[in-house]
Amino acid sequence: MLALTERINLRTNSEIKNLLTRAASFRGLSLSNFLLEAAQRMAYEVLKGQEQIILSPRDWEKFAEILDDDTPPNPKLQSAVNKYKALQ
């Protein structure tokens, strides 16, 4: 496990703190570890929704068909590729 060297500070009210503390104790975790675990799980879920594309079977077939297509790129697409390569 990596060393925990960074600090995050937050404020809450006593009702929320008590709720979180109780939940942490049911999981056998310190409040800090409970919050860290919950925040990390939520962060992965948020990012998965932004970084992962889920296609329907019909869309997947169309995507695979496009990838397998041997047609050379049109001038507009080739221009975009050239611009991208120039930036690299």
TORPA-4810 file (N, C-alpha, C, O; in nm, 3 decimals):
<nodes>
NODE_1_0.084_-0.118_0.000_0.000_0.000_0.000_0.088_0.124_0.000_0.191_0.128_0.067_M
NODE_2_0.047_0.224_-0.076_0.124_0.348_-0.083_0.110_0.427_0.046_0.008_0.422_0.114_L
NODE_3_0.216_0.500_0.078_0.213_0.584_0.198_0.114_0.698_0.177_0.108_0.759_0.070_A
NODE_4_0.037_0.725_0.279_-0.061_0.834_0.273_0.008_0.961_0.322_0.026_0.979_0.443_L
NODE_5_0.044_1.048_0.229_0.120_1.167_0.266_0.044_1.297_0.240_0.082_1.403_0.290_T
NODE_6_-0.063_1.289_0.162_-0.140_1.409_0.129_-0.258_1.424_0.225_-0.310_1.326_0.278_E
NODE_7_-0.299_1.548_0.246_-0.406_1.577_0.340_-0.522_1.645_0.268_-0.501_1.729_0.181_R
NODE_8_-0.644_1.607_0.304_-0.765_1.671_0.254_-0.845_1.715_0.377_-0.871_1.635_0.467_I
NODE_9_-0.882_1.840_0.380_-0.961_1.892_0.492_-1.102_1.921_0.443_-1.122_1.969_0.332_N
NODE_10_-1.200_1.892_0.529_-1.337_1.926_0.496_-1.414_1.958_0.623_-1.376_1.918_0.733_L
NODE_11_-1.522_2.030_0.605_-1.608_2.067_0.718_-1.744_2.005_0.697_-1.790_1.988_0.584_R
NODE_12_-1.808_1.972_0.808_-1.942_1.916_0.804_-2.015_1.957_0.931_-1.960_2.030_1.013_T
NODE_13_-2.137_1.912_0.947_-2.207_1.937_1.073_-2.203_1.809_1.157_-2.162_1.704_1.109_N
NODE_14_-2.247_1.820_1.281_-2.236_1.705_1.372_-2.325_1.589_1.329_-2.288_1.473_1.350_S
NODE_15_-2.440_1.618_1.270_-2.530_1.511_1.227_-2.464_1.423_1.119_-2.467_1.301_1.127_E
NODE_16_-2.404_1.488_1.020_-2.338_1.412_0.913_-2.215_1.339_0.967_-2.189_1.225_0.930_I
NODE_17_-2.139_1.406_1.053_-2.020_1.341_1.109_-2.060_1.216_1.188_-1.995_1.112_1.177_K
NODE_18_-2.165_1.226_1.268_-2.210_1.110_1.345_-2.255_0.997_1.253_-2.224_0.880_1.278_N
NODE_19_-2.327_1.031_1.148_-2.371_0.931_1.051_-2.252_0.859_0.988_-2.250_0.737_0.981_L
NODE_20_-2.153_0.937_0.943_-2.035_0.879_0.880_-1.953_0.796_0.979_-1.901_0.690_0.944_L
NODE_21_-1.942_0.843_1.101_-1.867_0.770_1.203_-1.934_0.637_1.234_-1.867_0.535_1.247_T
NODE_22_-2.066_0.638_1.245_-2.139_0.512_1.270_-2.120_0.415_1.155_-2.094_0.296_1.177_R
NODE_23_-2.132_0.464_1.033_-2.115_0.376_0.916_-1.973_0.321_0.912_-1.953_0.203_0.882_A
NODE_24_-1.875_0.403_0.941_-1.735_0.359_0.941_-1.715_0.249_1.044_-1.644_0.151_1.018_A
NODE_25_-1.775_0.263_1.160_-1.757_0.163_1.265_-1.820_0.029_1.225_-1.767_-0.076_1.260_S
NODE_26_-1.931_0.033_1.152_-1.992_-0.092_1.103_-1.901_-0.162_1.003_-1.905_-0.285_0.991_F
NODE_27_-1.822_-0.086_0.932_-1.728_-0.144_0.836_-1.594_-0.178_0.900_-1.507_-0.236_0.835_R
NODE_28_-1.577_-0.141_1.027_-1.450_-0.168_1.096_-1.338_-0.077_1.049_-1.221_-0.115_1.051_G
NODE_29_-1.374_0.043_1.006_-1.277_0.138_0.953_-1.274_0.264_1.036_-1.371_0.299_1.103_L
NODE_30_-1.160_0.333_1.029_-1.156_0.466_1.088_-1.240_0.558_0.999_-1.268_0.525_0.883_S
NODE_31_-1.279_0.671_1.052_-1.357_0.766_0.973_-1.278_0.809_0.850_-1.334_0.819_0.741_L
NODE_32_-1.150_0.835_0.866_-1.066_0.876_0.752_-1.062_0.769_0.645_-1.081_0.799_0.527_S
NODE_33_-1.039_0.645_0.684_-1.033_0.537_0.586_-1.168_0.514_0.518_-1.175_0.487_0.399_N
NODE_34_-1.275_0.526_0.596_-1.409_0.511_0.540_-1.435_0.619_0.434_-1.482_0.588_0.324_F
NODE_35_-1.404_0.744_0.466_-1.426_0.853_0.373_-1.339_0.838_0.249_-1.384_0.862_0.137_L
NODE_36_-1.216_0.797_0.269_-1.125_0.778_0.157_-1.175_0.667_0.064_-1.174_0.682_-0.058_L
NODE_37_-1.219_0.557_0.123_-1.271_0.445_0.043_-1.396_0.487_-0.035_-1.408_0.457_-0.153_E
NODE_38_-1.486_0.555_0.032_-1.610_0.598_-0.033_-1.583_0.700_-0.143_-1.641_0.693_-0.251_A
NODE_39_-1.495_0.794_-0.117_-1.463_0.897_-0.217_-1.393_0.835_-0.337_-1.420_0.872_-0.451_A
NODE_40_-1.303_0.740_-0.313_-1.233_0.675_-0.422_-1.330_0.595_-0.509_-1.322_0.599_-0.631_Q
NODE_41_-1.421_0.524_-0.446_-1.520_0.445_-0.519_-1.607_0.538_-0.606_-1.635_0.507_-0.722_R
NODE_42_-1.649_0.650_-0.550_-1.731_0.745_-0.625_-1.651_0.807_-0.739_-1.705_0.826_-0.849_M
NODE_43_-1.526_0.839_-0.716_-1.442_0.898_-0.821_-1.427_0.802_-0.938_-1.435_0.845_-1.053_A
NODE_44_-1.404_0.674_-0.910_-1.395_0.575_-1.019_-1.525_0.568_-1.097_-1.522_0.558_-1.220_Y
NODE_45_-1.638_0.574_-1.029_-1.767_0.568_-1.097_-1.787_0.690_-1.187_-1.834_0.678_-1.300_E
NODE_46_-1.753_0.807_-1.136_-1.768_0.930_-1.214_-1.679_0.925_-1.337_-1.723_0.956_-1.448_V
NODE_47_-1.553_0.886_-1.319_-1.460_0.883_-1.430_-1.494_0.773_-1.530_-1.475_0.791_-1.650_L
NODE_48_-1.544_0.661_-1.482_-1.584_0.554_-1.572_-1.691_0.604_-1.667_-1.691_0.572_-1.786_K
NODE_49_-1.782_0.683_-1.615_-1.887_0.740_-1.698_-1.836_0.838_-1.801_-1.900_0.861_-1.903_G
NODE_50_-1.721_0.897_-1.774_-1.663_0.994_-1.866_-1.561_0.932_-1.960_-1.539_0.984_-2.070_Q
NODE_51_-1.498_0.824_-1.919_-1.387_0.768_-1.995_-1.419_0.637_-2.065_-1.337_0.587_-2.142_E
NODE_52_-1.533_0.580_-2.039_-1.568_0.452_-2.096_-1.691_0.470_-2.186_-1.789_0.533_-2.147_Q
NODE_53_-1.683_0.414_-2.304_-1.795_0.421_-2.398_-1.860_0.283_-2.404_-1.793_0.183_-2.429_I
NODE_54_-1.989_0.279_-2.382_-2.062_0.154_-2.388_-2.152_0.159_-2.511_-2.237_0.247_-2.524_I
NODE_55_-2.132_0.062_-2.600_-2.208_0.059_-2.724_-2.313_-0.052_-2.721_-2.293_-0.157_-2.660_L
NODE_56_-2.422_-0.025_-2.788_-2.522_-0.130_-2.807_-2.463_-0.231_-2.906_-2.367_-0.199_-2.977_S
NODE_57_-2.518_-0.352_-2.912_-2.468_-0.449_-3.010_-2.471_-0.395_-3.154_-2.379_-0.421_-3.232_P
NODE_58_-2.576_-0.321_-3.188_-2.587_-0.264_-3.323_-2.476_-0.161_-3.347_-2.414_-0.160_-3.453_R
NODE_59_-2.453_-0.074_-3.247_-2.348_0.028_-3.262_-2.209_-0.037_-3.265_-2.121_0.009_-3.337_D
NODE_60_-2.191_-0.143_-3.185_-2.062_-0.212_-3.186_-2.034_-0.271_-3.324_-1.921_-0.262_-3.374_W
NODE_61_-2.135_-0.331_-3.386_-2.118_-0.387_-3.521_-2.079_-0.278_-3.620_-1.990_-0.298_-3.703_E
NODE_62_-2.144_-0.163_-3.611_-2.113_-0.051_-3.701_-1.970_-0.002_-3.676_-1.897_0.026_-3.771_K
NODE_63_-1.931_0.010_-3.551_-1.796_0.053_-3.514_-1.693_-0.043_-3.571_-1.595_0.000_-3.632_F
NODE_64_-1.713_-0.174_-3.553_-1.620_-0.275_-3.604_-1.614_-0.270_-3.756_-1.508_-0.286_-3.815_A
NODE_65_-1.728_-0.247_-3.820_-1.734_-0.236_-3.966_-1.649_-0.118_-4.014_-1.576_-0.130_-4.113_E
NODE_66_-1.659_-0.007_-3.945_-1.581_0.113_-3.981_-1.432_0.086_-3.962_-1.351_0.126_-4.046_I
NODE_67_-1.395_0.020_-3.854_-1.254_-0.010_-3.830_-1.197_-0.102_-3.938_-1.080_-0.090_-3.976_L
NODE_68_-1.278_-0.192_-3.986_-1.233_-0.288_-4.087_-1.235_-0.232_-4.229_-1.184_-0.295_-4.321_D
NODE_69_-1.293_-0.115_-4.248_-1.307_-0.056_-4.381_-1.170_-0.013_-4.434_-1.095_0.056_-4.366_D
NODE_70_-1.138_-0.056_-4.557_-1.009_-0.023_-4.620_-1.013_0.105_-4.703_-0.912_0.141_-4.764_D
NODE_71_-1.125_0.172_-4.707_-1.138_0.295_-4.785_-1.038_0.398_-4.733_-1.031_0.422_-4.612_T
NODE_72_-0.960_0.460_-4.824_-0.865_0.562_-4.778_-0.939_0.683_-4.719_-1.053_0.711_-4.758_P
NODE_73_-0.876_0.753_-4.627_-0.943_0.868_-4.565_-0.970_0.978_-4.669_-0.893_1.000_-4.762_P
NODE_74_-1.083_1.047_-4.647_-1.114_1.159_-4.737_-1.019_1.275_-4.705_-0.952_1.272_-4.601_N
NODE_75_-1.011_1.377_-4.791_-0.915_1.487_-4.769_-0.931_1.558_-4.634_-0.831_1.596_-4.572_P
NODE_76_-1.053_1.574_-4.588_-1.075_1.643_-4.461_-1.018_1.561_-4.344_-0.953_1.615_-4.255_K
NODE_77_-1.043_1.430_-4.345_-0.990_1.343_-4.242_-0.837_1.336_-4.249_-0.770_1.340_-4.146_L
NODE_78_-0.782_1.327_-4.371_-0.637_1.323_-4.387_-0.573_1.450_-4.335_-0.466_1.446_-4.274_Q
NODE_79_-0.638_1.564_-4.359_-0.588_1.692_-4.309_-0.586_1.693_-4.156_-0.491_1.742_-4.096_S
NODE_80_-0.691_1.640_-4.095_-0.697_1.633_-3.949_-0.585_1.544_-3.895_-0.523_1.576_-3.794_A
NODE_81_-0.560_1.432_-3.962_-0.453_1.341_-3.920_-0.319_1.411_-3.930_-0.237_1.401_-3.839_V
NODE_82_-0.297_1.483_-4.040_-0.171_1.553_-4.059_-0.150_1.661_-3.952_-0.039_1.677_-3.901_N
NODE_83_-0.256_1.733_-3.918_-0.246_1.835_-3.813_-0.213_1.772_-3.679_-0.131_1.824_-3.603_K
NODE_84_-0.279_1.659_-3.650_-0.252_1.588_-3.524_-0.107_1.542_-3.519_-0.040_1.560_-3.416_Y
NODE_85_-0.057_1.484_-3.626_0.082_1.436_-3.630_0.180_1.552_-3.614_0.285_1.537_-3.551_K
NODE_86_0.147_1.667_-3.670_0.235_1.785_-3.660_0.245_1.833_-3.516_0.348_1.890_-3.476_A
NODE_87_0.141_1.813_-3.437_0.141_1.856_-3.298_0.221_1.762_-3.207_0.260_1.800_-3.097_L
NODE_88_0.243_1.641_-3.254_0.312_1.541_-3.171_0.460_1.563_-3.165_0.530_1.486_-3.100_Q
</nodes>
